[in-house]
Amino acid sequence: MSETDGPTTGDPAEIGVVIVDDHAMFRRGVHAELETEMAAEAAATGGPGGSGGSGGSGGSEAARRPITILGEGADVDEAVAVIRGASPVVVLLDVHLPGGGGVEVMRRAPGPLYLALSVSDAAEDVIGTIRGGARGYVTKTITGPELVDAVRRVADGDAVFSPRLAGFVLDAFAGSIDVSAVDEDLDRLSEREREVMRLIARGYAYKEVAKELFISIKTVETHMSSVLRKLQLSSRHELTRWANDRRLL
């Protein structure tokens, strides 16, 4: 189901999920992946949610419930409307969205448990999103089975992070990362420019960035030129040093 089908409220026997991301192709991919995993579990155990099989560990009630997609949103306003109408248990939330970003969605639609699912693994995004109210943060490199597990764990009250990202949160509370120190430079960049900047700084080729962000190579080149100009840098090598110095990689 997508946002165009109208809101559907969740069955208490299931974990209702809303997917929020500005890339339609990515939303469809997550939707399909979760449905595939649920179908595989049902086939393996003889019933929805895996309650009929003899395998598996005990786990909690949330860990046994099947996951159902209740709707999708592509920007802040659309996400808020779908979440309010569908009343999901968990929202899979991209960090960078048109209309104010993931934190704005959490501010305007409190209630569900939010799990950030983003291409960005930069410290300031992770920390800012957790401060905004998310229960966890995983990157888009996550596999289907791992995402199912993360959704169920968040629904059960756990905090879930990709392994590398948990250290950012601990460092922030320990005071060893000062997120505000890099905000002035980052504020010069648009959300899309930040995404391009981080991938280029990590060594991605323009073609790989285009594939990752579902944009054209020409658009990547345009964003990259803008990033270098705004940050007063002259090459991607300088950009990598700049990002590394600010712990953005």
N, C-alpha and C positions, 0 to 999 in steps of 0.2 A: 504493500500500500504506500502511496505517496501523499503529499499534502493536498493534492487535487482531489483525492477520494473523499475528503471530509474527515473530521476527527472520529476516532474510534477509541472508546474507553477500554481500559485493560481488564482482563479476567484476573481475579485475585489469585487464581491457581497458576498464573503465568507471570513472567517478568516482562512487562510492557516496555518497549524501547522506542524512543524517537531519535532519528539520525539527523544531525545538523551539520551541514557542510555546504560551501558555496559551489562545489564542483558536482554537477549532476552525475557524471560518470563514476566518481568516487562513491557517492551515496548509493548508486545502484550496485556497485561492487560490494560494499559492506552489507547491504540488504541481501544480496544473493548469497554471500558467504555465510551469513548467520542462518539463513534458511537451509542452506546445504548442510551445515553442521547439525541443525535440529533434525533434519530428515535422516542423516546418518545415525544419529543417536537413537532415533525411534526405530530404525531398521535393525540396529544392533541389539536393542533391548526389548523389542516387542511392544513398545508403546511410547507415547509422547513423553518427553522429559526423562526417559531412562528409568522409570520407576518399576518397570516390570522385569528387569534383568537381574541376574545373580551377581554380575561383576560390579566393580567400582567400589569406592570407599563409602563410608557412612555419610559424612557431610551434613550440611544444614539443609533446612527446608528450601532456602533460596537456591542452594547449589543443585537441588533436584528439579527445580521448576524449568519448564521450557521457556524459551525466549520468543516473543512475538513482536514484530515491527508494527507500531501503531501509526507512524507518520514520519514525514521528513520536512526539513526546512532549509532554505538556501541563504537566508539573511536573517538579521536580528528580528525584524518585525514578523516575518513569516514563521520563524522558529517560536517566538513567544506565543503567537496565535495557535500554532499546532500543539504546543506543550500545554497551554491552558485548556484546550479542548479535549486532548487525549488523556491527560493525567497519567503520564508514564511513570514507571518506577525509576528507570535509568534513562538519561539523555547522553548520547554520544555526541560530544560537542567539539567542533573545530575552534581553534583559538582565534584565528583571524577571519572575520566575517564582515561583509558589507553592512554598514549601519551601526557599528560600535564594537564589534568583537564579541567573543564568547563571554567575557565578564559582564557585558551589558545584558546578555540573555539571562544569565544567572541572577542579576539584580532585578530584572523585570518579571521573571518567572520563577520565583522561589518554590521549593516544595520537592521536586524530584532530586534524585541523586545524580550528580553530574560527573561523567568520566570524559576528560579531555582526550581527543584522538586527533593528533596534529602531525604535520610534517616537521614542525619546529621542535627541536630539543634544546633550544637556547635557555640559559638559566633564568633570564628575566621573564620569559614566557611561562616557564614552569611555575616559578614562584608567584608571579602575578595571578595566574589562573587558580592556584591553590588558595591564595589569599582571597580571591573572589568567591570561593565557596566550593570548588570542585573536590570530589572525594578521591580523585586519582588522575593520572596523566600518563598516557601511553602514546608511542609514536606510530606512524602509519606503516612501519615495517613489521608490525605485529602480525602473526599468523591467525587464521580463522579459529583454530582451537584455543589459542591464547586469548583471543578477544572474547570468545564465549566464556572462558574462565574468568576473565577480568570483569565482565558484566555481572556474572553471578556473584563474584566476591564483593563488588561494590553494592549490589542489591542486599547482600548479607551484612553490610555495615563495615567492610574492610576498606582500608586505603590501599590503592593499587598504583604502582609506578613501574615503568620500564626500568630495568636494573640501574642504568647509568643515571637516571633522573632522580632517584631517591637521594643521592648524594647532594644534589643542588638544594633540596628542601632542608636537609640536615645542616648544610653550610649556611643557609640563610638564617636559620634559627640560632646558629652559633655565632652569627655576625661576621663570617668570613667572606660573604658576598655582599657587596653594596650595589644593589640593583639600580638605585637612583643615580649612581655615578655614570652610567652609560645611557640614561634616558635622553639627555640633551642631544646627543649625536643621533640616536635612533629615531627621535621625534622628527628629524628632517626627512626620514624615509616613509613612504607609504607602506601599508601592510604587504602589498605584493612585492615591493622593492626589498623589504626585509627578507621575505622568503627567498627571492632570487639571490640576494647578497649572501645568505648563509650557505646555500647550496654551492654557489660559485667559490666561496671561501674554503669550502671543504674539498674542492678539487673536481667538482662535477663539470663535465663539458656542457656547452650550451644545449646540445641535443638531449642530454640526460636531464637537464633542468626543465626543458620544454615537456618532456615525457612525464616527469614527476609532478609538474604543476598543471598539466593539461592546457598548455599554451603553445604558441608557435615559437620557432627559433628566432624569428624577427622580433617578436615581443620580448623575448629574453634579452636580446642585444640592446633593445631600447631601454629596458629597465636597468641593465648593467651600466650603460652610459650615464644614466641619470644618477645611479648610486655613486659612481666614481666622482661625478661632478659635485654632488651634494656633500660628499665626505672629503672632497679635495684630495683625492688619491689619483694616481696615474696608471695603475696596473692591477691585475687580479692578485699578483704577488703581494703588493702593498695592502690590498684588501684582506688577504689571509692573515697577515701580521696584525692588522688593525682589529680584526674580529677575535683573533687568538688572545691578544692583549686584554681584551674586554671579556674574555671567557664566554664568548658567544658560540663557540664550536663544540 
